[in-house]
Amino acid sequence: MSILTQSETPHELAEVLLNLVTDTLDYPVCAVRYAEDDRLVPTVASPACREVLGPREAYTIDGPQAAAEAFRTGTTLHYDDAAEAGGIDAPSPLQSVAHVPLGPYGSLSVGMTESGSIPPFDVRLLDVLAQNAESVLRRIDHEQELVEAKETAEEMSRLKSAFLANISHEIRTPLTSILGFAEAIGGEVEGARRVEEVDLASLARFSSLIEQSGQRLMDTLTGVLNLSKLQAGEMTLDLHPVDLAAEAAAAAHEFAPQADGAGVALELREEDASVWARADRSGVQIVLRNLLSNAIKYTEEGGTVWIRARTDGEHAVLEVEDTGIGMDPDTADVLFEAFKQASEGIGREYEGTGLGLTVTKEVLDQMDGAVAVETEQGEGSRFTVWLPRAADEEDPGRGTSGS
């Protein structure tokens, strides 16, 4: 038993269990199976087991095999004459068999080719061995949970630090600009008694810069509030037919000035006149704004951003593609986690909290949708959004028959 407790992984414990049964208890035919996805999967088997029975296959947990029955019932099954009792799959050279459950983790099987060669005392010993093995497996599980909890806590701490650094930057920078340009306006008009003494062009430029900084600050706060509401279940999404083609056209019109200012071509590809999805219109707008904002931000001057809406089987699809900086495909998945960007920290190249894609995924999850990204460093990115198509009876474009 002390040897069992030294195991650090389930596979290591299975090896120890096998060695104890074959070497210490002297039963050469032995196998350990672990439960995985509704199956009992062969984990380890003794050489004699492989020689006598050949390659082992996985059993379904609800299957007729004795090992599966022992696992399901939590009861040890012992047969002195297995062929007559139906304890093993015929044909088989084994006569005496014992199948011992390892709690919720799997089963231990022992066999002999001679009838009546596993005495009741040894069966009880196998029971005690299996109970101790189950205790060790529970301990391993608990230790793994503690490790995962520690890793999660460390990641949350890192994310909190990233959030504080990003949010401080994203609030402080526009506020500094707002205060600076407001002070500049005050200096421009101070002491002036007539309009002619004021440089109106400078005032117009300063007010425009204040507006831009205010909008950046508003975008930051909106992103934080949207994520907070979504995760708290406080943002109600009303699912009904929404024309993604019309929403894509509206978003393209809305972001045209931003694209022009960045020197980026924004092209709307209208593959279908109407693409009806079962979604929430405000949710679709959040998704489109986040994806288009990112695409324009990460596309260099002279590049192109495309937006498309189309149908694909049972799905209504939105695509936002760009010729921007792209990213390493291996790191793309983390983009949908909060406060993640392709570049992070004080020295990151692009402004933003890293919340846009997180909010996008949260919104899509609540609309039974999904999002994926295809990207390549220096080649651009394509974000694809899938939403359920509106049912025929809901689709305003299909109409209905009858009087």
C-alpha positions in Angstrom: 0.0 0.0 0.0 2.9 2.4 0.7 4.2 1.7 -2.8 0.8 2.8 -4.2 0.7 6.0 -2.3 4.0 7.1 -3.9 2.3 7.3 -7.4 2.1 10.9 -8.7 0.0 10.3 -11.9 -2.9 8.0 -12.8 -0.7 6.2 -15.4 2.1 5.7 -12.8 -0.4 4.2 -10.4 -1.8 1.8 -13.0 1.8 0.6 -13.6 2.4 0.1 -9.9 -1.0 -1.7 -9.5 -0.1 -4.0 -12.4 3.3 -4.8 -10.9 1.8 -5.5 -7.5 -0.7 -8.0 -9.0 1.7 -9.7 -11.3 4.8 -9.8 -9.2 3.6 -9.7 -5.6 0.3 -11.6 -5.9 1.6 -13.7 -8.8 -1.3 -13.3 -11.2 0.4 -13.0 -14.6 -2.8 -12.0 -16.6 -3.8 -8.5 -15.4 -5.1 -5.3 -17.0 -6.1 -1.8 -15.8 -8.7 0.3 -17.6 -9.5 3.9 -16.9 -12.9 5.6 -17.6 -12.7 8.2 -20.4 -15.6 9.7 -22.3 -18.1 6.9 -21.4 -15.6 4.2 -22.2 -13.3 1.9 -20.3 -10.0 2.5 -22.1 -7.1 0.0 -21.7 -4.3 1.8 -19.8 -1.8 -0.9 -19.0 -1.8 -4.7 -19.5 0.7 -7.4 -18.5 2.7 -9.2 -21.2 0.9 -12.4 -20.4 -2.5 -10.6 -20.8 -1.5 -9.4 -24.3 -0.2 -12.8 -25.1 -3.3 -14.7 -24.0 -6.0 -12.2 -25.1 -4.3 -10.2 -27.8 -4.7 -6.4 -28.2 -7.2 -4.9 -25.8 -10.1 -2.7 -27.1 -12.0 0.0 -25.3 -15.4 -1.0 -23.8 -18.4 1.2 -23.6 -19.4 1.8 -20.0 -22.9 0.5 -20.6 -21.6 -2.5 -22.6 -22.1 -6.2 -21.7 -18.5 -7.0 -20.7 -17.9 -8.0 -17.1 -15.4 -5.3 -16.5 -18.0 -2.7 -17.6 -20.6 -4.2 -15.3 -18.2 -4.2 -12.4 -17.5 -0.5 -13.1 -21.1 0.4 -13.4 -22.3 -1.4 -10.3 -19.2 -0.8 -8.2 -19.2 -4.5 -7.3 -16.4 -6.9 -7.7 -17.3 -9.8 -10.1 -15.5 -13.1 -9.5 -16.0 -16.2 -11.6 -14.4 -19.6 -10.9 -15.6 -20.9 -14.3 -15.9 -17.8 -16.5 -17.0 -19.6 -19.6 -20.1 -21.1 -17.9 -20.9 -17.9 -16.0 -20.5 -15.6 -19.0 -17.9 -13.6 -17.1 -15.7 -13.0 -20.2 -16.0 -12.6 -23.9 -16.0 -16.0 -25.6 -13.9 -17.5 -27.0 -11.1 -17.1 -24.4 -8.6 -19.4 -22.7 -9.2 -17.7 -19.3 -11.3 -19.7 -16.8 -11.0 -17.9 -13.5 -11.5 -14.1 -13.6 -12.0 -11.2 -11.2 -13.1 -7.7 -12.2 -12.6 -5.1 -9.5 -13.9 -1.5 -9.7 -11.6 1.4 -9.0 -14.4 3.6 -7.9 -15.3 6.2 -10.6 -11.9 5.9 -12.2 -11.9 2.5 -13.9 -11.4 -1.2 -13.3 -8.8 -3.8 -12.5 -9.1 -7.2 -14.2 -7.2 -10.4 -13.2 -7.4 -13.8 -15.0 -6.1 -17.3 -14.9 -6.4 -20.2 -17.4 -7.2 -22.7 -14.7 -10.7 -23.0 -13.2 -11.0 -22.0 -9.6 -7.5 -20.6 -9.4 -8.4 -17.2 -7.8 -9.4 -18.0 -4.2 -11.9 -15.8 -2.2 -9.1 -14.5 0.1 -7.2 -13.2 -3.0 -10.4 -11.6 -4.3 -10.8 -9.8 -1.0 -7.1 -8.7 -1.2 -7.7 -7.4 -4.7 -10.7 -5.4 -3.3 -8.6 -3.8 -0.6 -5.8 -3.1 -3.2 -8.4 -1.4 -5.5 -9.9 0.6 -2.6 -6.4 2.0 -1.8 -5.8 2.7 -5.5 -9.0 4.6 -5.6 -7.9 6.7 -2.6 -4.6 7.5 -4.3 -6.4 8.4 -7.5 -8.7 10.8 -5.5 -5.6 12.3 -3.9 -4.0 12.8 -7.4 -7.2 14.4 -8.6 -7.3 16.7 -5.6 -3.6 17.7 -6.1 -4.3 18.4 -9.8 -7.2 20.6 -8.9 -5.0 22.5 -6.4 -2.4 22.9 -9.1 -5.0 24.1 -11.6 -6.5 26.5 -9.0 -3.0 27.9 -8.3 -2.4 28.4 -12.0 -5.8 30.0 -12.4 -5.1 32.3 -9.5 -1.7 33.3 -10.9 -3.3 33.9 -14.3 -6.1 36.0 -12.8 -3.4 38.0 -10.9 -1.5 38.5 -14.1 -4.7 39.6 -15.9 -5.6 42.0 -13.1 -2.1 43.5 -13.4 -2.6 43.7 -17.2 -6.0 45.3 -16.7 -4.8 47.9 -14.3 -1.9 48.8 -16.6 -4.0 48.9 -19.7 -7.0 50.7 -18.2 -4.7 53.2 -16.5 -3.1 53.9 -19.8 -6.4 54.0 -21.7 -7.9 56.5 -19.2 -4.9 58.6 -18.4 -3.8 59.2 -22.0 -7.1 60.7 -23.3 -7.6 62.6 -20.0 -4.2 64.1 -20.3 -5.0 65.2 -23.9 -8.4 66.6 -22.8 -6.9 68.6 -20.0 -3.9 69.7 -22.1 -6.1 70.9 -25.0 -8.6 72.5 -22.7 -5.7 74.4 -21.1 -4.5 75.4 -24.6 -8.0 76.7 -25.5 -8.0 78.7 -22.2 -4.6 80.2 -23.0 -5.8 81.0 -26.6 -8.8 83.1 -25.4 -7.3 84.5 -22.2 -7.1 88.2 -22.4 -8.8 88.4 -25.8 -11.5 91.1 -26.0 -12.6 90.6 -29.5 -13.2 87.5 -31.7 -10.6 88.8 -34.2 -7.9 88.3 -31.5 -8.6 84.6 -31.2 -7.1 82.0 -33.6 -10.4 80.2 -34.5 -8.5 77.6 -36.5 -6.5 76.6 -33.5 -9.7 76.4 -31.4 -11.3 74.2 -33.9 -8.3 71.9 -34.0 -8.1 71.7 -30.2 -11.8 71.0 -29.8 -11.5 68.2 -32.4 -8.7 66.6 -30.5 -10.6 66.9 -27.3 -13.6 65.2 -29.0 -11.3 62.4 -30.2 -9.8 61.8 -26.8 -13.3 61.9 -25.2 -14.5 59.3 -27.7 -11.5 57.1 -26.9 -12.3 57.4 -23.2 -15.9 56.6 -23.9 -15.0 53.5 -25.9 -12.8 52.3 -23.0 -15.6 52.7 -20.5 -18.1 51.2 -22.8 -16.0 48.1 -23.3 -15.5 47.6 -19.6 -19.2 48.1 -18.9 -20.4 45.8 -21.7 -18.2 43.0 -20.5 -19.3 43.5 -16.9 -23.0 43.5 -17.9 -22.6 40.4 -20.1 -20.8 38.4 -17.5 -23.3 39.4 -14.8 -26.3 38.6 -17.1 -27.5 42.1 -16.9 -27.5 42.7 -20.7 -30.7 41.4 -22.1 -30.5 40.1 -25.7 -33.8 39.8 -27.6 -33.4 37.2 -30.3 -35.4 37.8 -33.5 -34.7 37.9 -37.3 -31.9 40.4 -38.1 -30.6 41.1 -41.6 -26.8 40.8 -41.4 -26.4 42.2 -44.9 -28.1 45.4 -43.8 -26.2 45.6 -40.5 -22.9 45.1 -42.4 -23.8 47.9 -44.8 -24.7 50.2 -41.9 -21.4 49.4 -40.1 -19.4 50.0 -43.3 -21.0 53.4 -43.6 -20.4 54.2 -39.9 -16.7 53.3 -40.1 -15.9 54.8 -43.5 -14.6 58.1 -42.0 -12.3 56.2 -39.6 -11.0 54.1 -42.4 -10.4 57.2 -44.6 -8.6 58.9 -41.8 -6.3 55.8 -41.4 -5.7 55.6 -45.2 -7.4 52.2 -45.3 -9.9 51.1 -48.0 -13.1 49.7 -46.5 -15.0 47.5 -48.9 -18.4 45.9 -48.5 -18.9 42.7 -50.4 -22.6 42.0 -50.9 -22.8 38.3 -51.7 -26.6 38.1 -50.7 -29.2 40.8 -50.8 -30.4 39.7 -47.3 -28.9 37.4 -44.8 -31.4 36.7 -42.0 -30.0 35.5 -38.7 -31.7 34.8 -35.4 -29.9 37.3 -33.2 -30.1 40.5 -31.3 -29.6 43.7 -33.4 -27.6 45.6 -30.7 -25.5 42.4 -30.2 -24.7 42.2 -33.9 -23.8 45.9 -33.9 -21.4 45.3 -30.9 -19.8 42.4 -32.8 -19.4 44.4 -36.0 -18.0 47.5 -34.3 -15.4 45.6 -32.4 -14.3 43.6 -35.4 -14.2 46.6 -37.8 -12.5 48.8 -35.2 -9.7 46.2 -34.7 -9.4 45.5 -38.5 -8.9 49.2 -39.2 -6.6 49.8 -36.2 -4.3 46.9 -37.2 -4.2 47.6 -40.9 -1.4 49.9 -42.1 -2.0 52.8 -44.5 -2.7 51.6 -48.0 -4.3 48.4 -46.8 -7.8 47.0 -47.2 -10.6 45.8 -44.9 -13.4 43.7 -46.3 -16.8 43.0 -44.7 -19.1 40.3 -46.0 -22.5 38.8 -45.1 -23.5 35.4 -46.5 -25.5 32.2 -45.8 -23.8 28.9 -45.2 -26.2 26.0 -44.6 -27.9 26.5 -41.3 -25.8 29.5 -40.4 -25.8 33.2 -41.3 -22.2 34.3 -41.6 -20.3 37.6 -41.1 -16.7 38.0 -42.2 -14.3 40.8 -41.5 -11.0 40.4 -43.3 -8.0 42.7 -43.5 -4.5 43.0 -45.0 -3.1 44.2 -41.7 -0.2 43.1 -39.5 -1.8 39.7 -38.6 -0.3 37.6 -35.8 1.2 34.2 -35.0 -1.6 31.6 -35.4 -0.4 29.8 -32.3 -1.3 32.8 -30.1 -4.6 33.7 -31.9 -6.8 31.7 -29.5 -5.9 33.9 -26.4 -7.2 37.0 -28.2 -10.7 36.2 -27.0 -9.6 36.3 -23.4 -10.0 39.5 -21.4 -7.3 42.1 -21.6 -5.3 40.1 -24.2 -3.6 41.7 -27.2 -1.0 40.5 -29.7 1.4 42.9 -27.9 1.0 43.7 -24.2 2.5 45.9 -21.5 3.6 49.5 -21.5 5.5 49.0 -24.7 2.6 47.6 -26.8 2.2 49.2 -30.2 -1.5 49.8 -30.3 -4.0 51.4 -28.0 -6.8 49.5 -26.5 -7.8 47.5 -23.4 -7.9 44.2 -25.1 -11.6 43.8 -24.2 -13.2 44.1 -27.7 -12.8 40.5 -28.8 -13.8 39.2 -25.3 -17.0 41.2 -25.5 -17.5 39.9 -29.0 -17.3 36.3 -27.9 -19.5 36.9 -24.9 -22.2 38.4 -27.0 -22.0 35.6 -29.6 -22.2 33.0 -26.9 -25.4 34.5 -25.6 -26.8 34.5 -29.2 -25.8 30.8 -29.8 -23.1 32.0 -32.2 -19.4 31.5 -32.6 -16.3 33.3 -33.8 -13.0 32.1 -35.2 -9.9 33.7 -36.7 -7.6 32.8 -39.5 -4.4 34.8 -39.4 -0.8 34.9 -40.4 2.0 37.2 -39.3 2.3 40.1 -41.8 -0.4 38.7 -44.0 -3.6 39.9 -42.3 -6.5 38.3 -40.5 -10.0 37.1 -41.2 -12.6 36.8 -38.4 -15.6 34.7 -39.2 -18.8 34.9 -37.2 -21.5 32.2 -37.4 -25.1 32.8 -36.2 -28.2 30.6 -36.4 -30.2 31.3 -39.5 -33.7 32.6 -38.9 -36.3 29.8 -39.4 -38.2 29.9 -42.6 -41.4 31.0 -40.8 -39.4 33.9 -39.2 -37.4 34.9 -42.3 -39.1 38.2 -43.6 -37.4 37.6 -47.0 -39.1 34.2 -47.6 -42.8 35.1 -47.1 -45.5 32.6 -46.4 -48.0 30.7 -48.6 -51.7 30.3 -48.0 -54.6 32.6 -47.6 
